[in-house]
């Protein structure tokens, strides 16, 4: 994937559906491309702060992916309020990160819990790749990302 004209904090997100749901496989959600902006920090509701995060849309839902500690939130808009809901039944893992030419690449496995009806709940798996421009500021940010701690 070629980054056309990136700045240090704007990158590209490529998603690829890995599940067996034929409706998703035949839809535009099977493979998506989005521009994403890396935020060093974002204050969420209740005073919680997410670090090294970006927003994206998938399956008609909007998410905030905090790379630091691997936290995933769904973003809900109610009137003029934005609410961030930490997802416990959906999760992601950073599989790999590396530098390649002019970019820093993250490969991520995302599993979205999706409730189609009261009788039908599924985990929809996606593979993600996020590319950012390889520069000193982004390298510094990425060096500070901590992996998820196992919850006891």
Short mmCIF file of the C-alpha atoms (twelve columns), coordinates in Angstrom:
data_MODEL
# 
_entry.id   MODEL 
# 
loop_
_atom_site.group_PDB 
_atom_site.id 
_atom_site.type_symbol 
_atom_site.label_atom_id 
_atom_site.label_alt_id 
_atom_site.label_comp_id 
_atom_site.label_asym_id 
_atom_site.label_seq_id 
_atom_site.Cartn_x 
_atom_site.Cartn_y 
_atom_site.Cartn_z 
_atom_site.pdbx_PDB_model_num 
ATOM 1   C CA . UNK A 1   0.000   0.000   0.000  1 
ATOM 2   C CA . UNK A 2   1.393   3.390   -0.945 1 
ATOM 3   C CA . UNK A 3   0.773   6.361   1.334  1 
ATOM 4   C CA . UNK A 4   -0.029  9.202   -1.033 1 
ATOM 5   C CA . UNK A 5   0.771   12.317  0.981  1 
ATOM 6   C CA . UNK A 6   0.823   11.529  4.687  1 
ATOM 7   C CA . UNK A 7   1.564   13.858  7.543  1 
ATOM 8   C CA . UNK A 8   3.017   12.426  10.709 1 
ATOM 9   C CA . UNK A 9   -0.356  12.001  12.438 1 
ATOM 10  C CA . UNK A 10  -2.609  11.117  9.474  1 
ATOM 11  C CA . UNK A 11  -2.449  7.563   8.217  1 
ATOM 12  C CA . UNK A 12  -4.337  4.905   6.325  1 
ATOM 13  C CA . UNK A 13  -6.467  2.110   7.744  1 
ATOM 14  C CA . UNK A 14  -7.199  -0.928  5.615  1 
ATOM 15  C CA . UNK A 15  -9.682  -3.496  6.928  1 
ATOM 16  C CA . UNK A 16  -10.302 -6.991  5.611  1 
ATOM 17  C CA . UNK A 17  -13.204 -9.169  6.811  1 
ATOM 18  C CA . UNK A 18  -12.079 -12.678 7.793  1 
ATOM 19  C CA . UNK A 19  -15.419 -14.232 8.813  1 
ATOM 20  C CA . UNK A 20  -18.004 -16.414 7.107  1 
ATOM 21  C CA . UNK A 21  -20.982 -14.004 7.034  1 
ATOM 22  C CA . UNK A 22  -21.975 -13.905 3.356  1 
ATOM 23  C CA . UNK A 23  -23.791 -10.553 3.710  1 
ATOM 24  C CA . UNK A 24  -20.600 -8.890  4.956  1 
ATOM 25  C CA . UNK A 25  -18.425 -10.712 2.399  1 
ATOM 26  C CA . UNK A 26  -20.583 -9.376  -0.453 1 
ATOM 27  C CA . UNK A 27  -20.836 -5.860  0.994  1 
ATOM 28  C CA . UNK A 28  -18.537 -2.863  0.893  1 
ATOM 29  C CA . UNK A 29  -17.549 -3.747  4.477  1 
ATOM 30  C CA . UNK A 30  -15.603 -6.788  3.222  1 
ATOM 31  C CA . UNK A 31  -12.607 -4.536  2.520  1 
ATOM 32  C CA . UNK A 32  -12.445 -0.879  3.499  1 
ATOM 33  C CA . UNK A 33  -9.992  1.984   3.283  1 
ATOM 34  C CA . UNK A 34  -10.140 4.974   5.625  1 
ATOM 35  C CA . UNK A 35  -7.919  7.928   6.497  1 
ATOM 36  C CA . UNK A 36  -7.342  8.034   10.251 1 
ATOM 37  C CA . UNK A 37  -5.794  10.634  12.519 1 
ATOM 38  C CA . UNK A 38  -3.622  9.493   15.421 1 
ATOM 39  C CA . UNK A 39  -4.391  11.398  18.599 1 
ATOM 40  C CA . UNK A 40  -1.792  11.451  21.351 1 
ATOM 41  C CA . UNK A 41  -4.561  11.558  23.952 1 
ATOM 42  C CA . UNK A 42  -8.314  12.030  24.114 1 
ATOM 43  C CA . UNK A 43  -10.385 12.713  27.214 1 
ATOM 44  C CA . UNK A 44  -13.394 10.417  27.368 1 
ATOM 45  C CA . UNK A 45  -16.500 10.579  29.524 1 
ATOM 46  C CA . UNK A 46  -15.918 10.247  33.247 1 
ATOM 47  C CA . UNK A 47  -12.428 11.740  33.051 1 
ATOM 48  C CA . UNK A 48  -10.855 8.609   31.550 1 
ATOM 49  C CA . UNK A 49  -8.119  9.288   28.985 1 
ATOM 50  C CA . UNK A 50  -7.272  7.173   25.927 1 
ATOM 51  C CA . UNK A 51  -3.712  7.394   24.597 1 
ATOM 52  C CA . UNK A 52  -2.414  6.959   21.033 1 
ATOM 53  C CA . UNK A 53  -5.822  6.403   19.493 1 
ATOM 54  C CA . UNK A 54  -7.828  6.898   16.305 1 
ATOM 55  C CA . UNK A 55  -11.471 6.644   15.225 1 
ATOM 56  C CA . UNK A 56  -12.862 4.525   12.413 1 
ATOM 57  C CA . UNK A 57  -16.169 3.149   11.125 1 
ATOM 58  C CA . UNK A 58  -17.066 -0.461  10.523 1 
ATOM 59  C CA . UNK A 59  -20.369 -2.341  10.209 1 
ATOM 60  C CA . UNK A 60  -22.353 0.907   10.575 1 
ATOM 61  C CA . UNK A 61  -20.728 1.615   13.953 1 
ATOM 62  C CA . UNK A 62  -18.064 4.141   14.945 1 
ATOM 63  C CA . UNK A 63  -15.137 3.076   17.136 1 
ATOM 64  C CA . UNK A 64  -12.189 4.525   19.003 1 
ATOM 65  C CA . UNK A 65  -9.151  2.243   19.031 1 
ATOM 66  C CA . UNK A 66  -6.645  3.143   21.743 1 
ATOM 67  C CA . UNK A 67  -3.397  1.414   20.839 1 
ATOM 68  C CA . UNK A 68  -2.001  2.065   24.319 1 
ATOM 69  C CA . UNK A 69  -3.161  -0.869  26.480 1 
ATOM 70  C CA . UNK A 70  -5.252  -2.126  23.507 1 
ATOM 71  C CA . UNK A 71  -8.635  -0.654  24.458 1 
ATOM 72  C CA . UNK A 72  -11.647 -0.463  22.148 1 
ATOM 73  C CA . UNK A 73  -14.597 1.906   22.547 1 
ATOM 74  C CA . UNK A 74  -17.816 2.381   20.620 1 
ATOM 75  C CA . UNK A 75  -18.701 6.017   19.975 1 
ATOM 76  C CA . UNK A 76  -22.362 6.913   20.440 1 
ATOM 77  C CA . UNK A 77  -23.782 10.352  19.623 1 
ATOM 78  C CA . UNK A 78  -26.797 11.433  21.667 1 
ATOM 79  C CA . UNK A 79  -28.034 14.919  20.815 1 
ATOM 80  C CA . UNK A 80  -24.895 17.043  21.178 1 
ATOM 81  C CA . UNK A 81  -23.121 14.596  23.490 1 
ATOM 82  C CA . UNK A 82  -20.503 12.055  22.472 1 
ATOM 83  C CA . UNK A 83  -20.352 8.960   24.670 1 
ATOM 84  C CA . UNK A 84  -17.472 6.465   24.625 1 
ATOM 85  C CA . UNK A 85  -18.454 2.961   25.722 1 
ATOM 86  C CA . UNK A 86  -15.585 0.597   26.535 1 
ATOM 87  C CA . UNK A 87  -16.283 -2.677  24.750 1 
ATOM 88  C CA . UNK A 88  -15.659 -5.803  26.787 1 
ATOM 89  C CA . UNK A 89  -17.122 -8.356  24.373 1 
ATOM 90  C CA . UNK A 90  -15.139 -6.986  21.409 1 
ATOM 91  C CA . UNK A 91  -11.363 -6.844  21.399 1 
ATOM 92  C CA . UNK A 92  -8.234  -6.396  19.318 1 
ATOM 93  C CA . UNK A 93  -4.603  -7.417  19.446 1 
ATOM 94  C CA . UNK A 94  -1.602  -5.778  17.857 1 
ATOM 95  C CA . UNK A 95  -0.092  -8.684  15.950 1 
ATOM 96  C CA . UNK A 96  2.920   -6.909  14.536 1 
ATOM 97  C CA . UNK A 97  4.433   -3.484  14.019 1 
ATOM 98  C CA . UNK A 98  7.398   -2.626  11.855 1 
ATOM 99  C CA . UNK A 99  9.034   0.070   9.766  1 
ATOM 100 C CA . UNK A 100 8.936   -0.240  5.992  1 
ATOM 101 C CA . UNK A 101 10.388  2.449   3.713  1 
ATOM 102 C CA . UNK A 102 8.615   5.699   4.589  1 
ATOM 103 C CA . UNK A 103 5.939   4.189   6.832  1 
ATOM 104 C CA . UNK A 104 5.299   2.583   10.191 1 
ATOM 105 C CA . UNK A 105 2.931   -0.365  9.843  1 
ATOM 106 C CA . UNK A 106 0.648   -1.918  12.459 1 
ATOM 107 C CA . UNK A 107 -1.089  -5.239  11.772 1 
ATOM 108 C CA . UNK A 108 -4.059  -5.788  14.062 1 
ATOM 109 C CA . UNK A 109 -6.579  -8.559  14.652 1 
ATOM 110 C CA . UNK A 110 -10.022 -7.155  15.534 1 
ATOM 111 C CA . UNK A 111 -12.965 -9.202  16.802 1 
ATOM 112 C CA . UNK A 112 -16.267 -7.320  16.915 1 
ATOM 113 C CA . UNK A 113 -19.168 -8.655  18.951 1 
ATOM 114 C CA . UNK A 114 -22.239 -8.062  16.841 1 
ATOM 115 C CA . UNK A 115 -25.794 -8.689  18.003 1 
ATOM 116 C CA . UNK A 116 -28.031 -9.180  14.970 1 
ATOM 117 C CA . UNK A 117 -31.075 -10.091 17.055 1 
ATOM 118 C CA . UNK A 118 -31.883 -11.476 20.504 1 
ATOM 119 C CA . UNK A 119 -31.189 -14.977 19.165 1 
ATOM 120 C CA . UNK A 120 -28.196 -14.212 16.954 1 
ATOM 121 C CA . UNK A 121 -24.916 -12.920 18.331 1 
ATOM 122 C CA . UNK A 122 -21.620 -13.374 16.524 1 
ATOM 123 C CA . UNK A 123 -17.995 -12.384 16.742 1 
ATOM 124 C CA . UNK A 124 -17.057 -10.866 13.386 1 
ATOM 125 C CA . UNK A 125 -13.279 -11.105 12.760 1 
ATOM 126 C CA . UNK A 126 -11.313 -8.478  10.829 1 
ATOM 127 C CA . UNK A 127 -7.650  -8.034  9.972  1 
ATOM 128 C CA . UNK A 128 -6.501  -4.403  10.009 1 
ATOM 129 C CA . UNK A 129 -3.419  -2.663  8.759  1 
ATOM 130 C CA . UNK A 130 -2.636  0.907   9.782  1 
ATOM 131 C CA . UNK A 131 0.130   2.851   8.048  1 
ATOM 132 C CA . UNK A 132 1.645   6.084   9.355  1 
ATOM 133 C CA . UNK A 133 4.476   8.184   8.015  1 
ATOM 134 C CA . UNK A 134 7.813   7.125   9.452  1 
ATOM 135 C CA . UNK A 135 9.084   10.198  11.278 1 
ATOM 136 C CA . UNK A 136 10.669  11.092  14.623 1 
ATOM 137 C CA . UNK A 137 7.438   12.271  16.298 1 
ATOM 138 C CA . UNK A 138 5.465   9.168   15.312 1 
ATOM 139 C CA . UNK A 139 8.392   6.912   16.314 1 
ATOM 140 C CA . UNK A 140 8.432   8.584   19.729 1 
ATOM 141 C CA . UNK A 141 4.674   8.100   20.169 1 
ATOM 142 C CA . UNK A 142 4.792   4.461   19.090 1 
ATOM 143 C CA . UNK A 143 7.693   3.705   21.434 1 
ATOM 144 C CA . UNK A 144 5.404   4.726   24.330 1 
ATOM 145 C CA . UNK A 145 2.538   2.355   23.448 1 
ATOM 146 C CA . UNK A 146 2.033   -0.277  26.133 1 
ATOM 147 C CA . UNK A 147 0.500   -3.685  25.445 1 
ATOM 148 C CA . UNK A 148 -2.648  -4.807  27.206 1 
ATOM 149 C CA . UNK A 149 -2.203  -6.051  30.729 1 
ATOM 150 C CA . UNK A 150 -3.991  -9.292  31.487 1 
ATOM 151 C CA . UNK A 151 -6.976  -8.520  33.685 1 
ATOM 152 C CA . UNK A 152 -7.217  -10.582 36.848 1 
# 
